[in-house]
Amino acid sequence: MKLAALVAGETSGDLLAGLLLDGLKQQWPTLSTAGIGGPQMAKRGFQAWWAHDTLSVHGFGWEVLRRYREIVGIRRQLKERLLQHHPDIFIGVDAPDFNLDLEADLKAQGIKTVHFVCPSIWAWRPERVEKIKRSVDHVLCIFPFEPELLARHGIAATYVGHPLANVIPLQPDRVAARAKLGLTTNDPVVAILPGSRESEIRHLALRFFQAAALIKQAQSATKFIVPAIPSLRQKIEAAARASGLGDDVLQVIDGQSHTVLAACDVTLIASGTATLEAALFKRPMVIAYRMGAVSWRIMRRKKLQPWVGLPNILCRDFVVPELLQDVATPQALAQEVLCWLGAINSEPEKIAALEQRFTALHHELQRDTPKLAAHAIAQLLQN
């Protein structure tokens, strides 16, 4: 194989694609890679024709429509460029709304297509399964139950494990993480992760910081730390100031989300991939999410499971609380965080049980993802 084209949207997709590129480069050392990607992919020699965050869209209503023309234009230009270069394989990393249509067009022109991360047809939008079947030659799955589900619909798939399970240690070093962040071992620490998209910051950040202010009133020794995406830092700091939190209480840093999750006692966190990271760090958490009213009504109608947060979906139980949309008030968020903080001292068995669930989950997701993914792609190309 000489050329592989990839498209990864958002920070999580960039991370997954970067790990995938490790496997591809080991299998094909002289491989050239290009398409849409971010800094993790660039570290592996990836040539980004567009930056990964150009695909960052949130919701369904106006929030999507206002960027629809731009994104469709990028997809059209990318398709033309790929048909001109005719890569040996195209790999769409997550971003199914963008990638599946592109994959269908490329597959129709004889280009092998792979989708890395099975769209969540088991959680919502099951109608996507026919589109997946039409668009891709193979799906690389990060959760163990997905290949069997896809096989029922005649879609070839391979379970490759979740890359994060190998990045995050089974036993995180909390002492070292706290030392790196200037925290003592006795500080009660709450990590606040309001999301990686501008729209998530708009919908969640102020509520999260208002909840932090209430937690501070109840437990004055509590410290709060926010690992911010640098491009969103100003908006996050503005929301923190609006809530009345000062620099002596709240620490905003650029990135280092894994260090922050290793260091904290509890995290108040937006639903998404970060919740799985928090579970792999064995951290108690309160999951929240808010979106525009139209988007919320559409999502609620299409939802197939009682859970939204990945830790709960994978454990098939409400092992951590979820507060969604109007229920995600500062008061309710604060109360749930305080319950976890109280349990750390008064109910150690509750914390230990949660850590055991998350440790079992960690083992289940731990595979040699780059090697398994590259092998599946090699098999596809041979066939």
KEVOFI-230539 format. One record per atom (N, C-alpha, C, O, CB): x, y, z. Coordinates in pm, whole numbers, plus 50000, padded with zeros to 5 digits. Each point is the difference from the previous one (the first is absolute). Glycine has a CB too. Layout:
XYZ
...
# end
This chain:
500854988150000
499155011950000
500885012450000
500965000850076
497204986950046
501505021949791
500795012149987
499345012350062
500675008350061
500274982149732
497745010750191
499305011950048
498724996150072
499184992649947
501785020749863
498894991750311
498774998650076
499445013850028
500725008950045
500084969450060
497935023549867
499325012650030
499174998250126
499344989750017
500605016849738
500095003550333
499244999450124
499275013150021
500465010749958
501194973150141
497215015349967
499285011850047
499664997950147
499304990550035
499755014349734
501445004050316
499694999650143
499465013650042
500645010249973
501154972350070
497085017850020
499435012450049
500135001150150
499864990050071
498565010149738
501845011850240
500045003050143
501234993750068
500744992249940
496765009150059
502685002350127
501174995950077
500054984950021
501064993949987
498915028250125
498894971949921
499984985650027
500344992049875
500714990050008
497585013750172
501205000649704
500314993149876
501475001149964
500594990549948
497105014049977
502895007150101
501435002049974
500844990450085
500974994349951
498605030049994
500054974050181
500724990750088
499884985749949
501004992849992
498575022550202
499224980449772
499804986549950
500774997649870
500644989649982
497115010050126
502195010249802
500694998649873
501514999650018
500694992749930
497425019149958
502404995950207
501444999850026
500474986250041
501054995349955
498845028650113
499344969450017
500374986550043
499874990149884
500824990949986
498435014550247
499734996549685
499844991449884
501195001449905
500484990249943
497035011750078
502965010449962
501145002449911
501264992850049
500844996149919
498185026050021
501124976150191
501144992450052
500014985849943
501044995049958
498915018650253
498874980149787
499894986549946
500234999549851
500654990949949
497775003950233
501035015149746
500165000249855
501455002049961
500504993749907
497185015450070
503014999950096
501415002649969
500884987950030
500994997649932
498635026650119
499994968250050
500784987950032
499804989449891
500934992949963
498865012050284
498974994349703
499704990349895
500575004249865
500494991749923
497425002250201
502035019149847
500475005549873
500915012050030
499515011349999
498384980849878
503395006050149
500895010750045
500095012049906
500225011250046
501064971350069
498555015549755
500135011149905
498655006249964
499905007849905
502154981350004
496935007550166
498645004649969
499885015250009
500505006150094
498614972249991
500225027749817
499635014250004
498545001050044
499174992049960
502505013949857
498045004150266
498645001950050
499605014649987
500825008950021
499464971950139
498465021649804
499535013749980
498495000450014
499344989649997
502615015449849
497515007150168
498555002050011
499675011050098
500515011249988
499144964949957
499505020950152
499605009650102
500434994550136
499634988950036
498405019349824
502734999650214
500504995050129
500545011050087
499985011849964
500534966949927
499995017250226
500475009550100
501434997550043
500754993049932
496925009150144
502725003750038
501414999750042
500534986150032
501174997249972
498485025350117
499524968649967
500494986550029
500334992549872
500964992349996
497675007450213
500595002749688
500264993749871
501235006249935
500804993149937
496755002050035
502595018050043
501165007049941
501314994750057
501004999449930
497585021150038
501414975750161
501204994450063
500454987249931
501174996350007
498145013850210
499764983149717
500324987649930
500245002449851
500004990549922
498644997150245
501575024949794
500315003049861
498805001849911
500145000349877
501894987250157
496785013850024
498775001749923
499975013949937
500335010050064
498474973950088
500795016749720
499855012849930
498545004450006
499144994049935
502815000449911
497785016050231
498625004750017
499665010149892
500555011049996
499604985250252
498935000149666
499515009349899
499015009950064
499895011549956
500424971049863
498995013050283
499175008650083
500224996050146
500344988550028
497915014449787
501575006550277
500154997050143
498784992350050
498895001849951
502515019050080
498844970750069
498924991350051
498845007950058
498854995549990
502864987450057
498555028850013
498915007350065
499085007149901
499025006250042
502474996750155
498814996549673
499065005649902
498704992149996
498995004949950
502965003349915
498074979550186
498814991549998
499235000350131
499014992850015
502144992749823
499285022750256
499385000250132
498635006749994
499905012149982
502374988450124
496684991449909
498625004849997
499254993550115
500294988650035
499765014749713
499005003950310
499294995450119
498515001449978
499525010749962
502414995850186
497304982749876
498555001149997
499404996449865
500624993049920
499575024450252
498584987549804
499264996549880
499395012149930
499945000349877
499584977950227
500055031649970
499235011049943
500865010549935
500834997049914
497484998850256
501485016649870
500715011449944
501504998550013
500755004549914
497295009850139
502394979350056
501444998450024
500674992249887
501175002249972
498404998550273
499694990249690
500554992749887
499775007649870
500905001049916
498704977550206
499195026949861
499655006449874
500925011749965
500315002249883
497354991050158
502785014250061
500805011949971
501394996449946
500675008549943
498095003550237
501674975249838
501304995949947
499884989349892
501014994749952
499985010850268
497784991549742
499764989049907
500705002249866
500684991149949
497115005050162
502065015949832
500575002749868
501524998850002
500604994549907
497465020650042
502554990150156
501464999350011
500494985650005
500954996449930
499045025550190
499364969849962
500464986350018
499734991649876
500834991749962
498755010450284
499275000049689
499734992849876
501025003949893
500424991649920
497125007550137
502845013649942
501025004549904
501334993350024
500684996149905
498145025650079
501574976850143
501264993250033
499934985449955
500964994749944
499405020850252
498514978149830
499874985849961
500084998449848
500594990549950
497995005350255
500825013549721
500054999249854
501445001749949
500454992549913
497205016550076
503045000850066
501395002249958
500894988250037
500864995949922
498805028750106
500114969850091
500804988650043
499734987949911
500934993049961
499045015650276
498784989049730
499654988949912
500715001349866
500574990349950
497205007750162
502215013949829
500665002149871
501504997550010
500614994149911
497635022750029
502334987650170
501444998350018
500364985250020
501024995349949
499115027750150
499044969849974
500264985950023
499814991849873
500774990749975
498525012250263
499725000349683
499814992849875
501155002649903
500334991649917
497205009750116
503075010549980
501165003249917
501224991950044
500734994749917
498365028450045
501134976050170
501164992850053
499764984950011
500954992249999
499665028450126
498134975449885
499584986050012
500844992450103
500844991849963
498415008949797
500535001950369
500754993150105
499704985150001
498974995649950
501025025350186
500924971449922
499784985650012
498834997150093
499304990049984
503145005949973
497375012950141
498914998050094
499605013550059
500825009050015
499994967650038
497915024549981
499515011850072
499504995350136
499254990350011
500125021849773
501054995150320
499574996650137
499325012150060
500635010350024
501274973150004
496825015449996
499265010450070
500044997350149
499554989450046
498955014249754
502045005850275
500134998250145
498885007950068
500025012350006
502514984649978
496494995650066
498835006150064
499325009849903
499954997249880
501145000250350
498405014049817
499355010249915
499094993549896
500165002749881
501815012450152
497084976450008
499214992449901
499165008649908
499804996549884
500154985250279
499545029649885
499175008449914
500795005149881
499445001849891
499205004950306
502644995649821
500875004349890
500544988149922
499985000049877
500645020450255
499854969649940
500774989349935
499174989849924
500424995349895
501225007950283
497184993249873
499264989249934
499605003649858
500104991649910
499055001350312
500405019449755
499655004149863
501235000049910
499954995549885
498185018450205
502984991149965
501245000149923
500454985849970
500434997049889
500225024750218
499264969649992
500404986049981
499154993249893
500514992349919
500245006850320
497965003849759
499114994049899
500435004149859
500024991749909
498095008550258
502225012549816
500435005049869
501324993649958
500174996149884
498655025550161
502124977350049
501304994349968
499894985049972
500644994949908
500465022550235
498104975749935
499814985749979
499404997249863
500374990349934
499335006650312
499375011649712
499384998449868
501025001649887
499794995149890
498065013450205
503254998549934
501055002049901
501154990050015
501065001749940
498335022550055
500404965550086
500974989250010
501075001850106
500944992250004
498645004349762
500305013550320
500965002150109
499534992550123
498855001450042
501795021449866
500234969250151
499674992750121
499765009950114
500755009650016
500614970549908
497605017650155
499645009250107
499884992850133
499444989050009
499385025549826
501714991950268
499944994850137
499475011150089
500355011749983
501594972349977
497215012350134
499535009950099
500504995750137
499724988950046
498225016749816
502795003250203
500584997150131
499155006750107
499925012250008
502414986049894
497064993750178
499025003050105
498604998149940
499535008049919
502055008550197
497804972949926
498644996949954
499055011150043
499945003150119
500544972149892
498775030849897
498965009550043
499084993650103
499754988049995
500355023449780
499404996650315
499284994750117
498584995749966
499035005250055
502355009650090
498514975649761
498674995349960
499334992350114
498784997949997
502005000849765
500004997350337
499454992950117
499455009950104
499334995950094
502314985349866
498645031650022
499545010150095
498885008649941
499045003350069
503244996950032
497875003349770
498985008249935
500264999749849
501064995649956
498705019450249
499274989649718
500065000349854
500344986349941
500994998849928
499705025150085
498514965650014
500284986749945
499874999549848
500514990849936
498704999550278
500105019649728
499845000249855
501335001749927
500084997749879
497645011750154
503304994550040
501325001949938
500614986849952
500935000249919
499405019650228
499184968949900
500654987349969
500024997549850
500994994849949
498294996350273
499655012349707
499974998149856
501005009149930
500614996249899
497004997050116
502545018750038
500975009449943
501424994950020
500855001249912
497575017850130
501844975450076
501324994250028
500294988749901
501094999249943
498705006950302
499224985349734
500164988549910
500325004749858
500814993949930
497604992850212
500955024149816
500215005249866
501345007349986
500565000749890
496965001550088
502995003150133
501145009249993
501354993750025
501005004849947
497465012350125
501614972250007
501324995350044
500224985349968
499074992049993
500865024950189
501344979849799
500394986049981
500284993250134
499864987950012
501105018049764
499445001950325
500344994150129
499875010650109
500275011849977
501304971649912
498025012250229
499895009050115
500954995250109
500034988250035
497555017149910
503215003950107
500864997250115
499255004450125
499705011850016
502454991049847
497564987650225
499135002750115
500835001550128
500974992750021
497174994549868
501475022150195
500735002450124
499294994350123
500535000650111
500405019949786
497874973950082
499294993550109
499714985549962
499664997349885
499315024850187
501164968550022
499994985749967
498694994649946
500004989849931
501685007850242
497205008849856
498704994749956
499645004449858
499014995149944
500265004950294
501505008949702
499605006049872
500154990849878
499104999949916
501555021650183
500444970549886
500104991649880
498834990549980
499534998249888
502915003350137
497094992550083
498864990849989
498765007449953
499244995049918
501734990650264
498825026449871
498855008049959
500085003349851
499004999049929
500845010650303
501324994349721
500175003449858
499874987649912
499465000849889
502025018350177
499024969649981
499944987649922
498564996149969
499724994349894
502424998150212
496955010749984
498584997049976
499475007349877
499014995949939
500685000550307
500975014449718
499585007949885
500934998349881
499945007649903
499055008850254
501894973549850
500884997149889
501155009649984
500505002049889
497574988350003
502385015850217
501095009749997
501224993750065
499934995750115
498455023949891
502734979949922
501244994450055
500615009750101
500045012149978
500374975249807
500045007150326
500535008750108
500994992350084
499984987750006
497885025349999
503034994450061
501014994350089
500055008150129
500065012349997
501284979249806
498645001550310
500195006750129
501495002150021
500784990450002
497114999350095
502525022949919
501425003250015
500325005950137
501125004550024
498994999549730
498904995950337
500215006050131
499905015249992
499955005849892
501504974950172
498525025450052
499965014650004
501405005350025
500624996850101
497005002949984
502905008549823
501395004850015
500295006650134
501124998950051
498905004249707
499005003650299
500235007050126
500354990350113
500675003850096
497765014149830
501114969750063
500254990250106
501484996550011
500464995550104
497264995449861
503035011349927
501444997850004
500785012650032
501124999250049
498574982649788
499725029650137
500665012850030
499945003050149
500965005150058
498445003349714
499484988350289
499785003050142
500434988050085
499564988849973
498515026749969
502784986650158
500484988750082
498884994050084
499065006850040
503205003849967
497854976450019
499014993250084
499955006050140
498945000650062
501424978349806
500785025450181
500075006250132
500635013949987
501225001450009
498984975850103
498985032949867
500535013649983
500765004750124
499634996650112
498475008549732
502935002750135
500825005250109
499445013650044
500375010449945
501704977249968
497055012150186
499355012450043
500985009350070
499925012249984
497934975450039
503065006950053
500965008350073
500855008149902
500185012050017
499884971350171
500465010049708
500825006949901
499195010449923
500505010949972
500924968750007
497335017149988
499155009449927
499735012450083
500035011249948
498914969749930
500815017250250
499745011650086
501265008550017
499925012350001
498314974650121
502905006749889
501245007650013
500245008449875
500455011550010
500504970650139
498755012349736
500195007349875
499095012249991
500375010149940
500284968449950
498175020750171
499035010949995
500095009350121
499215009450012
499304975749857
502435012350221
500155008550117
498954997850106
499695009150077
501345007349775
498414971550153
498974996650097
500584990950107
500914992149972
497295010349853
501294998650297
500454991050106
499164987350000
498954999449937
501825020350200
499714970249933
499284987250005
498695001250076
499114991749982
503064996450006
497705022150096
498795001450082
498965009349941
498885000850052
502534994850144
498915011449697
499035009349940
498804992449943
500204990549923
501675025550023
496894987850088
498864994749925
499995006849863
499935012349992
498714983550222
501434996449680
500165005549865
498874995349909
499724988049991
502785012850040
496875008849904
498964997249901
500515004649864
500355011649982
497794990850190
501904988449732
500355003549862
498745003949926
498984993150008
503004991249994
498085026849926
498855004849923
500354999149852
500945006649954
498325008950234
499994976449739
500224998349856
498695003149927
499174991249981
502634991250060
498025030249917
498735004049939
499894997349851
499065004749936
500825012550237
501084975449769
499904996349859
501155005549918
500785008450045
496784991049981
502524995549850
501095003849911
499515008049880
500785003149910
500444976550162
497495023849926
499435007849891
499515013550053
499625001250116
499714977649762
500705031150035
499555013350042
498544999750044
499645006750097
502005003649744
497524982050089
498594999350036
499804993450135
499085003750074
500334995549685
501434991050276
499904993750131
500385010050110
499365000450105
501164977149793
500515030450077
500385010250097
498845009850020
499705004150112
502734993749822
496935005849957
498885009450008
498854994450084
499385007250077
501275001949699
499074978150207
498854994050068
500304995250143
499104999250082
500094994049695
502085003750252
500304993150125
500915007650096
499854998950121
499864980649753
501245028350074
501065005350085
499475008250116
500394997750115
501085002549687
497655009350171
499505008550108
499304991750106
500195002550119
499575016449720
499444971550122
499304991450097
500994991950083
499834998450121
498215000149723
503014996550091
501014992450074
500695008950103
500234995750113
500114989549687
499985027050163
500705008850093
499065005250109
500435002350113
501135004249703
497184995450151
499035003750104
499854988450100
499865002350120
498905012849717
501284972750113
499984988450090
501254999850087
499934996850119
498704990349713
502515016250109
501255000350076
499935010350113
500494997550110
500764995549685
498135018550177
499845010250104
499164994850116
500285003050116
499925014949710
498774974350143
499164994150105
500774989350078
499864999050122
498085005649739
502864987650070
500824989950067
500995006850094
500244995350111
499534989249691
500805026650153
500965007550082
499345005350127
500615000150106
500645006249685
497504998150197
499285004850119
499804988750100
500085002150121
498755015049739
500914970750089
499734988750089
501304994050056
500034995650114
497894999649755
503155004750048
501294994650044
501095009849957
500494999449887
498674976350096
501195033050106
500875011349965
501404995849958
500695007649931
498015005950227
501744974649881
501374995749966
500124994649858
501114997549953
499224997350287
498555003549692
500024993949866
500725008849899
499825012249998
498044976250056
502955005349863
500675007049890
499494994549867
499654988349989
502415015650154
497925004849758
499464996449869
501065002449893
500745009950004
496924995850073
502414985149829
500985001349893
499354996549867
499254990349990
502635004150170
498415013649738
499394998349868
501094998149896
500805009149978
497215005050091
502044974349865
500934998449887
499335005349874
499114993549945
501994986150163
499335031949846
499315006849890
500724998049868
501235000249995
497925016750167
500074981349732
500575001049866
500435014449980
499185009150020
499364971849889
502705021750051
500505013849995
499115009749924
499845011550040
502414978949974
497155005049876
499165009049919
498715003950071
499355009849963
501604979849835
498675002750306
498765002950073
500275006050138
499075002650076
499834978849801
502365020750154
500355004250136
499355013450038
499515001350112
502644986449864
497845021949936
499435013150033
498524998850033
499525006350095
502165004649756
497594981150072
498564998250026
499784992850134
499075003350073
500494996049679
501304991150278
499894992950128
500295009450116
499275000050099
501414978549788
500365029450101
500335009450108
498935010650017
499735004450112
502694991749843
496955008149935
498905009750010
498824994150075
499385006850082
501365003849703
498954976850188
498904993450071
500334998550148
499125001450085
500264986349705
501875009350241
500424998750140
499865013350073
499525000450114
502074981349822
498825029150000
499875013250063
498545003550023
499645005750103
502505001749788
497014989150012
498575003150013
499364992650116
498995004550055
500924999449700
500674984750283
499464992250112
500525004950135
499514995750104
500314984849744
501175028450150
500555005350124
501184992450056
500455002850111
497325005349934
502744981949878
501154992450048
501295007749972
500195005249890
498574973250072
502105022350135
501275007149985
501144990649968
499854987850008
499335029350149
501964988549808
501184992049966
500514991950118
500684989849981
499925027349849
499094987250292
500454992750117
499234987050020
500444991150073
500205030650031
498214977349830
499144988250014
500074991149877
500014987850010
498475025350136
501594993349738
499934992949873
501295001549922
500505011149982
497034992550013
503024985349960
501225000149919
499654995249860
499554988749981
501905007050224
498765013049695
499784996549860
501364998049935
500855008850006
496955004249984
502404975449949
501284997149936
499774995849856
498904995749964
502104997550258
500025007949695
499914995749862
500204984849993
501064994850034
499785027749886
498114970650034
500114985649981
500234992450129
499485003750105
501395000849670
499934984750216
500364991450114
498794993550065
499984998150122
502005016449916
497024982049882
498794994250058
500294986850072
499374997150101
499295013849719
502284981350129
500314987350066
500665002250136
499724992850095
500534996549680
500615020650233
500615003250129
498945004750099
500024996250117
502135010049768
496935001950067
498935005150086
499094988850047
499644999550118
500455022449761
499544968950033
499144989050039
500714990550097
499374994550090
499465007349689
502464996450203
500764991750094
500065006450138
500044992950101
501324998349709
498645022150195
500195007150126
498715002050079
500055001250122
501865010149772
496964989150039
498775004550067
499374989150087
500324988249988
499295027449821
499504988950279
499164990850077
498724996749925
499544988650001
501415020650211
498475000949724
498744998949927
500105009149879
500705010150003
497964984750209
500645001549680
499945009049886
498565003149962
499144991249998
503054999749922
497575021750052
498735004749942
500285001449852
500855008149961
498365004350252
500094979949702
500514997749866
498894999549897
498924994650025
502994993150075
498365017949782
499054999549889
499994986049939
501054993849987
499315030749968
498474970750008
499894986949938
500804999649871
499965009449921
497764987550181
503014992149878
500854998649882
501154990550032
499984993050101
499415030149821
501604976849991
501144991150018
500725002450132
500554990750059
499705008449695
499745013550293
500695003150126
499454992150117
500734997350095
499725025549817
498274973450083
499434992250111
500624986050005
500194994450108
497675018649873
502464981449902
500684987149998
501425001550054
500484991250072
498135001549731
502065018350163
501325002650056
499935000750152
500854994450069
499805018049721
498344994550262
499845001150145
499774986250062
500514997250108
498555025949864
500184968449960
499774986450051
501294992050001
500264992450094
497385008449821
503185000749982
501274992849994
500975005050105
500904992750042
498755003649713
500185016350289
500775005150113
499364996350133
500485004050106
500305014949751
498114973250137
499304994850118
499435011250088
499974998850123
501554981349873
498025030749942
499535011750074
498485000450011
499314997849901
502715014550022
497454990450196
498585003350012
499715012449916
500845008849986
499064981250247
498905010549710
499695011349914
498515003150002
499174991850039
502775002449817
497765018050102
498635004249974
499975004349854
500685009549961
498884997850282
499644985749677
499925002749857
498835009549973
498914998250055
502104979249892
499225032549970
498955009449964
500075003249852
501044998649936
498995011050296
498844994749715
499995004749861
498805009049976
498924998050054
502284981249872
499045030849990
498935009049954
500255003649854
501155000849956
498535008650278
499244992649693
500105004349861
498795008749969
499145002150086
502154977049847
498645026049945
498865008149959
498704992150012
500004987849991
501495025049855
497404994350173
498714993450024
499594990949885
499524988950024
499825030650113
500844984949738
499634991849885
500864987449995
499484989049980
499795031649894
502034981150144
500914988550000
499624989950109
500054988049977
501765026849934
497834990350207
499644991350111
498754991749968
499954988150030
501095028450129
497964989849782
498764992749967
500284989049898
499454989150011
499205031650036
502194982249854
500334989949899
500784988550062
499684988449976
500355029449848
500974985350257
500824989750060
499194991150093
500174987850003
501795027349979
497144991150095
499224992350096
499094990049929
499774988950050
500305030450109
499394984549722
499144990949924
500784988249944
499464989149989
499085030249954
502734982750022
500804989849935
500794991450099
500644990349960
499525024749845
499794988650322
500794993050102
499464985950023
498794998250011
501745023950098
500364967949897
499604986050014
500264994250138
499454989650034
501015007949726
500375009250321
500384994650130
499725010350109
499895011949972
501884973849919
498135009650233
499765009650109
501215008250037
499905009850072
498414974750012
502885011349865
501255006850038
500515008749885
499734997349883
500834983850273
500195029349880
500665008649903
501524999350017
500734999749901
497255015550096
502484984650128
501434999650028
500624986549967
499414989650031
500225027350147
501534983149759
500654987549961
500274990450117
499804988049984
501235024749831
499404992250302
500204990550110
498734992450036
500044988050028
501745026850059
497094992149912
498744993450032
499564990549889
499514989050027
499845030950108
500844984249739
499654991449887
500804987050005
499454989249981
499995031149881
501864980850163
500864988250000
499784991150121
500164987849992
501515025249880
497974993050240
499704992350122
498544995550006
499624992250087
502185020550030
497394992349789
498574996649994
499285003350130
499134992650045
501414989349795
499835029450219
499425003950128
500355014650026
500975005249944
499214971050146
499035030349994
500325013750041
501044999550112
499685002450117
498005005749816
503554988950030
501064999450101
500435014050043
500545001850109
500244976349794
498985031850011
500245014150034
498785008049956
499324996149905
503215001450072
497185013650090
498805007749965
500135007449868
501085004449961
498474998050281
499314998949689
499915008049878
498925010750019
498874997050040
501894983249817
499605032050114
499055011250008
499975006749863
500995005849956
499454997850295
498434995449684
499915004549861
499005011449985
498975000650066
501634976449860
499765032049983
499155011149958
499515008250119
500835005150076
498464981549726
499405015050218
499505008950105
500284994850140
499985007750096
498254999549746
502024979850171
500304994350131
501405004050047
500304999650119
498184981149830
502375023349956
501385003550033
500085014250056
500635008749940
500194975749881
498555017850292
500065013050067
501275000750085
500524989750040
496945012149962
503035010150026
501175001150088
499784993350135
500914993750054
499675027649832
498214980150168
499704994150131
500074984849995
500584993750089
497965026049963
500874974349842
500014985449989
501404994749974
500394989750055
497265011049860
503105006250002
501374995949972
500855000550126
500764990850029
499015017649736
500095002450309
500775001550124
499664988950099
500894994550064
499185030349899
498654972150050
499574989950095
500604986349967
500454992950090
497445019949946
502124983749837
500554987049961
501514999350023
500514989750045
497675008149784
502525013150142
501455000350027
500274998850149
500894992650042
499475021549753
498864993250285
500184999450145
499724986050055
500644995850096
498725028349917
499724968849926
499734986150042
501244991349980
500334991850086
497235011049855
503114998949945
501234992349977
501105004250097
500694991550056
498705006249703
500775015350263
501035004850092
499764994750141
500934996350071
499365024449789
498454978850179
499664994550131
500264985150008
500454995050103
497845022749922
501444975149866
500184985549999
501464996050013
500324989350052
497645008749809
502945010750091
501434996950006
500434997650144
500854991550026
499555022249768
499024993850300
500354998650141
499054990950077
500434992450087
500545030249902
497744978249978
499004992950080
499604986449944
499544991350074
499655030849996
500984975949797
499594987549938
501124994749910
499834999349878
497745007950130
503574989150050
501114995249916
499644987849917
500564997749893
500995011350277
497494983049881
499614988149925
499305003749869
500124992849901
499664994750316
499495023749782
499345004749877
501035004149896
499864996949881
498165010750255
503014999549909
501075004249909
500774987949949
500344999249882
499845022850239
500104968449970
500744987949962
499224991849897
500594994649907
500505005050320
497594999549791
499174992549905
500035006549861
500064993049899
498454999550292
501445020749806
500065007049872
501364997749933
500064997649880
498345019950206
502664983249991
501344997849946
500144985749945
500664997949898
500285018950264
498444973649904
500044986249952
499274998649867
500484993249909
499644998650328
498725014749750
499254999749873
500845006049888
500074994549890
497755007050235
502805009749904
500785006849897
501294992549967
500475000549886
498575021350192
501544971150019
501194992049973
499654988249909
500754996949907
500235009850317
497894986849802
499554989149913
499745005049858
500344993349903
498644995250296
500435023349790
499765006149870
501325002849928
500124997849880
497745012350207
503114994749988
501325003149943
500624987449938
500505000449888
499825018050283
499644970549902
500554987549947
499274995749874
500634995149905
500034998150328
498035008449765
499204995749885
500335008049874
499924994749889
498274998650269
502185019249859
500275008849887
501464999949956
500355005849897
497785008350180
502724979350000
501445000649976
500424989649896
499974988050026
500385020350209
500044996549648
500514991749892
501145007549930
500205011950025
497514976949943
503025004349946
501045006549920
499315006249878
500044994649890
501784988950187
497555027849945
499155006249898
500735003049870
499514996149894
499165013550290
502494997249818
500675002949873
500324987449919
499814999849878
501165020450230
499504969349959
500374987749930
498764992949944
500004995749885
502005001950265
496945001249930
498784993349955
499355007649885
499514993949904
500164997050327
500325022549779
499395008049894
500794998749870
499424998349893
499715017750279
502194984849837
500834998949880
499844986149936
499974998849878
501685017750220
498264973149986
499814986449947
498674998749928
499934994049893
501484996950293
497535014849871
498694999349935
500025007449865
499404995549903
499495003250324
501815012549768
500105007749875
500824992249898
499664999849882
500165022050246
501254971949917
500824991949909
499184988549940
500104997149881
501955008850253
497144987649949
499134989249953
499005005049897
499744993349900
500524995250320
499195023249803
499045005849907
500665002649865
499434997049895
499335013550297
502454995249810
500705003049876
500384987249924
499964999949877
500915021150228
499484968549967
500354987249935
498784993749933
500114993749895
501705002850274
497035005249895
498784994049946
499465007949880
498984996349943
500504995050285
# end
